[in-house]
C-alpha cells in the first residue's frame, strides 16, 4: 500500500502512528497475527501465521484502518444527522464530551450521548454535524446520538421522533 505525499507512518511494536498535515492518528493492532513494515513510500502488511480466512480478514482490516488513517490525517470525516419531531420540540446542547437532547418526547430529564475522542459536534437548528479526523470516533459519536433517541415502549409507527442520518 502506497503512503500518500505529506504523510509519514511509524510502527512501534503493536502501535501504528500516522502523521499528516492535519492530524496525528494512532491505532493498536494484533502483532501476533500480522507484521507491518514501512519500506520507503510503502507499507507492507504480511501474515505471520497460516493464511486462513480469519487471518486474511485481520490483514485486510488493518489495511482498511491504515487507509482510513491516511485520509483522516489529511482531512476530516463528516456525518450529518437530522433531528425529527412531531410531538414535542427537541433542542440539542453540546457540552464538552456530551450532547444533551432536551425535551425529547416531553421528558423532563435530558438524554445524553457521549462524544468519542476529538470529534466535534455542531448543532444548527434541526441539523447536527459530526466531524473529526478519526473515522471510527466520528461514526461512533453519530451512532451514540441516534441510539440516545431510540423509542422504547411506544408504537414507532406513531412516535417517529428521533435523530436520523442524512448522509454518510
Secondary structure as GFF3:
##gff-version 3
##sequence-region A 1 168
A	DSSP	beta_strand	8	12	.	.	.	ID=ss1
A	DSSP	beta_strand	15	19	.	.	.	ID=ss2
A	DSSP	beta_strand	24	28	.	.	.	ID=ss3
A	DSSP	beta_strand	34	39	.	.	.	ID=ss4
A	DSSP	beta_strand	42	47	.	.	.	ID=ss5
A	DSSP	alpha_helix	53	74	.	.	.	ID=ss6
A	DSSP	beta_strand	77	84	.	.	.	ID=ss7
A	DSSP	beta_strand	91	95	.	.	.	ID=ss8
A	DSSP	beta_strand	98	102	.	.	.	ID=ss9
A	DSSP	three_ten_helix	104	106	.	.	.	ID=ss10
A	DSSP	beta_strand	111	114	.	.	.	ID=ss11
A	DSSP	beta_strand	120	124	.	.	.	ID=ss12
A	DSSP	beta_strand	127	132	.	.	.	ID=ss13
A	DSSP	alpha_helix	135	148	.	.	.	ID=ss14
A	DSSP	beta_strand	162	167	.	.	.	ID=ss15
###
